[in-house]
């Protein structure tokens, strides 16, 4: 498997971005939420594409004119290359979620790189990439400095986690519970985690988007959330600063 991944990477020629330095405390680079004083929300979906669920979600998000970020899984892309292409052509942000959903902290640096680059090769074949955001499988519990060095340091990918897990992956979780997990504690800057391989994501997404827009929130991609966090808009000038001095 790893030899096949390495060959695919060489054939496709996935470009590497300049390597930014990784700080001593690498956990500073994990993005868990955006700017809390904003009204921005990022919808993110993991583990797809799925041959049925993802097209339904594409159609819904296009109907709602709502951006989102899909953290694709290499095994899923290999099974559903046409759906992956449709997702890319629809203009949604594509993130990297590894090739096989491995517990990356248990792998060597080279193996971590292969997990990332194997998926990048498949994304390139589907007409997308390179990915600018990366989500380690299982989140921070299965990530470490080696993962950050490979994704951020070597490839310039931002490490995006999430604010709250809707737990839509649990069989016992209902659509209503998925929706409530988001709406009951929502804040500006939230990064919402769902999975487009599960049927609950589609009806839950409609309710979440419509309700949060009614509350004045705006939806953005994960990269747009990070851009706003790193480069916040200027604060409006105070009334005193705008009053012209008397002559």
Secondary structure, DSSP 4 states (H G I P E B T S, - for coil): -HHHHHHHHHHHTPPPPP-PPPPSSGGGGEE----TTS-EEEEEEES---TTHHHHHHHHHHHHT---EEEE-HHHHHH-HHHHHHHHHTT-EEEE--SS---GGGS-HHHHHHHHHHHHHHHHHTT----SEE--TTGGGG--HHHHIIIIITT--EEE--SEE--TTSTT--HHHHHHHHHTT--TT-EEEEETTSTHHHHHHHHHHHHHHHTT-EEE-HHHHHHHHHSPPPPPPPHHHHSPPP-
